[in-house]
Amino acid sequence: MIGMQEFKKVEMKVGKVLAIEDHPNADKLMVMRVDIGEGQPRTLVAGLKPYYASAELLGKLIVVVTNLEPARLRGVESTGMLLAAQHGDSVVVLTLDEPLPPGSPVL
């Protein structure tokens, strides 16, 4: 278990999916450009191709962990992590039920 002080170190913000393309070197990965209110979009790499078509995610407001160290996934740098839930074979990206501006903090 982690304490509340450790949990508070995780920074999460609202992100808007601006663009999506297939990862050039991986069958299950997508490369996404996401606005998190910083002026320049971030690149996120996510293993969502088995669960979503690109058109289903384009324009969605999602929850992004923004203070992780960048990770290189099959040659593409990912500068954040979107949150999703899994139950059995189903994976669902966490979205907002009401619109908020990109960059809004998730509490």
N, C-alpha and C positions, 0 to 999 in steps of 0.2 A: 504494500500500500504506500501511497505517497500522501504527504500532508498538504494542507491548503496552500502553504507558502510555495511548495514545489509546483503545484497545479497553476498558481497565479503567474508563474514564469512563462506559461504557454500563451502566446499571443495569437488570437484568432480574429479575423476580419471578414466582412462581407466582400465577396468578389463577384464580378460579372464576367461571364465567359464571352470573350470577344471573337475568338477564332479557334478552330480545331483542325488538326491534320493528323494523318496516320504517322506513327513513328517510323522512320526510315529503316530501322534495324530490328523491329520487334512486331510480332503479329498481334499481341494483346494490348499494346500500349498506344495511347493517344498523346499528342503534344498540344497543349492548350495555351492560349494567350489570355490572361485574366487581369482585369482592371481591379486593383485593390486600393485605389485612391491615392496612388503615389505619383501620378503624372505619366509614368511609363508602365505598360503592362508587364506582368511577370510571366515567365514560362513555367508551366507545371506539366509534369509527365505523370500520367495515371493509367493504371491497368483496367480500363473501362470498356475496351472494344468488345469483349464478350457480352456485355450487359447493355450498352447504349450505342445507338447510331449518333454520329456527330450532330445531326440536326436536332436531336432531342435535348442536347445540352447547350447549344448555341443560344446566347442571351439569358441563360439561367443565372439567378443569384445563388451563389453557393457559399459554404463556410470554408475558409482557408486558414491553415496554420502558417503564419508568416515569419516566425523567428527561428525556423529550423536552419541548420547549416545546409547550404546547397548540396544536392546529391546528383551524381552523374549516372543516369540510367541508360544503359546501352548506347553511350556516346552523347546523349543530350542532357544538358544540365537542367535540373528542376530546382526552382527557387521558392518552393512552398509545397504544401500538401493539402489537397482537398479532403474533406471528411465525408465518409460514406458508412452505411450500416450494411451488415450482411446477415441473412437468415437462410441457411441451406444453400441453394444454388442462386439465390437472389441477392443482388447488390443494388443499393439505392443511395444515390448521392444526396447529402443533406442540403436542402434548399430552404428558402424563407417563405413563409406563408403570406407575408406582406412586403412590398418593396421598400428597401432602404438604400441609401447611396453606397456605392462601392467605397470600401475603407471604413465603414462603420464598425466599431468594435463589437465583438461577440462577447458577452459577459458570462 
